[in-house]
């Protein structure tokens, strides 16, 4: 049997990683680096220029393509790291199959903070 055939016949295991304290600490360190690189601690500059203070909103995060979801634990941690007032409501679980345009989750809260988190959220989840 070829390697390709073995790969096709192998059972796929998309089980969730158990997030212990060490892994959470590593995740928080990665998020801190990503936030610093992305926003230079000032947030989204276009949002600063165009969105009035105090505006809140809600937005759906949708799958761009068919696949298997991974990294959702980053979503909750990211939005809370950016702004405690942001809320992440997951609609599916890690390991779940998704189709293009499936809603993965809803983020709500201050628009400035949402847009600051947007690119990182889309890249990490």
C-alpha positions as CSV (number, residue, x, y, z in Angstrom):
1,X,0.0,0.0,0.0
2,X,1.4,3.4,-0.9
3,X,1.8,6.3,1.5
4,X,-1.0,8.1,-0.3
5,X,-3.4,5.2,0.2
6,X,-2.4,4.9,3.8
7,X,-3.1,8.6,4.3
8,X,-6.5,8.3,2.7
9,X,-7.4,5.3,4.9
10,X,-6.1,6.7,8.1
11,X,-8.7,7.8,10.6
12,X,-8.7,11.5,11.0
13,X,-8.6,12.7,14.5
14,X,-9.5,16.3,15.0
15,X,-9.8,16.1,18.8
16,X,-9.4,19.2,20.8
17,X,-6.1,20.0,22.5
18,X,-6.4,20.3,26.3
19,X,-5.4,23.8,27.2
20,X,-3.4,23.6,30.5
21,X,-1.8,26.5,32.3
22,X,1.5,26.2,30.3
23,X,-0.3,26.3,26.9
24,X,-2.5,29.2,28.0
25,X,0.6,31.2,29.0
26,X,2.2,30.5,25.7
27,X,-1.0,31.5,23.9
28,X,-1.1,34.8,25.9
29,X,2.5,35.5,25.0
30,X,1.8,34.9,21.3
31,X,-1.2,37.1,21.4
32,X,0.8,39.9,23.1
33,X,3.4,39.7,20.4
34,X,0.8,39.7,17.6
35,X,-1.1,42.6,19.1
36,X,2.1,44.7,19.5
37,X,3.2,43.9,16.0
38,X,-0.2,44.6,14.5
39,X,-1.3,47.8,16.3
40,X,1.8,49.4,17.8
41,X,-0.3,49.9,20.9
42,X,-2.5,52.6,19.2
43,X,-5.1,50.4,17.6
44,X,-6.5,50.6,14.1
45,X,-5.6,54.0,12.7
46,X,-8.5,54.2,10.2
47,X,-10.9,53.5,13.0
48,X,-9.3,56.2,15.1
49,X,-9.9,58.7,12.4
50,X,-13.4,57.7,11.3
51,X,-15.3,56.1,14.2
52,X,-16.7,58.3,17.0
53,X,-16.0,57.2,20.6
54,X,-18.6,55.1,22.3
55,X,-20.0,53.4,19.2
56,X,-20.8,49.7,19.7
57,X,-21.7,47.0,17.2
58,X,-22.0,43.3,16.6
59,X,-20.4,41.3,13.8
60,X,-20.5,37.8,12.5
61,X,-17.2,36.0,11.8
62,X,-17.7,33.7,8.9
63,X,-15.7,30.9,7.3
64,X,-13.9,32.1,4.1
65,X,-13.7,28.5,2.8
66,X,-14.7,24.9,3.6
67,X,-12.5,23.3,6.2
68,X,-12.1,22.1,9.8
69,X,-12.2,24.8,12.5
70,X,-9.2,25.3,14.7
71,X,-8.0,28.0,17.0
72,X,-11.3,29.1,18.5
73,X,-9.7,29.3,22.0
74,X,-7.7,32.2,20.6
75,X,-10.8,34.1,19.7
76,X,-12.1,34.5,23.3
77,X,-8.6,35.2,24.6
78,X,-7.9,37.7,21.9
79,X,-11.0,39.8,22.3
80,X,-10.6,39.9,26.1
81,X,-7.0,40.9,25.7
82,X,-7.8,43.7,23.3
83,X,-10.7,45.0,25.4
84,X,-12.5,43.4,28.4
85,X,-15.8,45.0,27.0
86,X,-15.6,42.8,23.9
87,X,-17.6,39.6,23.8
88,X,-17.0,36.5,21.8
89,X,-19.9,34.1,21.3
90,X,-18.7,30.9,19.6
91,X,-21.2,29.2,17.3
92,X,-19.2,26.1,16.6
93,X,-16.4,24.1,18.3
94,X,-12.8,23.4,17.3
95,X,-12.7,20.3,15.2
96,X,-16.0,20.9,13.5
97,X,-16.3,20.9,9.8
98,X,-17.3,24.2,8.3
99,X,-18.6,25.3,4.9
100,X,-17.9,28.6,3.2
101,X,-20.0,31.3,4.8
102,X,-20.8,29.3,8.0
103,X,-21.0,31.6,11.0
104,X,-18.1,30.7,13.3
105,X,-18.9,33.2,16.0
106,X,-20.2,36.7,16.9
107,X,-18.1,39.5,18.3
108,X,-19.7,42.5,19.9
109,X,-18.7,45.5,21.8
110,X,-16.9,48.8,21.1
111,X,-16.3,49.3,17.4
112,X,-12.8,50.7,17.9
113,X,-11.8,47.5,19.8
114,X,-13.6,45.2,17.4
115,X,-11.7,46.6,14.4
116,X,-8.4,46.6,16.3
117,X,-9.0,42.8,16.9
118,X,-10.3,42.1,13.4
119,X,-7.2,41.2,11.5
120,X,-5.7,39.2,14.3
121,X,-8.9,37.4,14.8
122,X,-9.2,36.5,11.1
123,X,-5.6,35.4,11.0
124,X,-5.5,33.3,14.2
125,X,-8.9,31.6,13.9
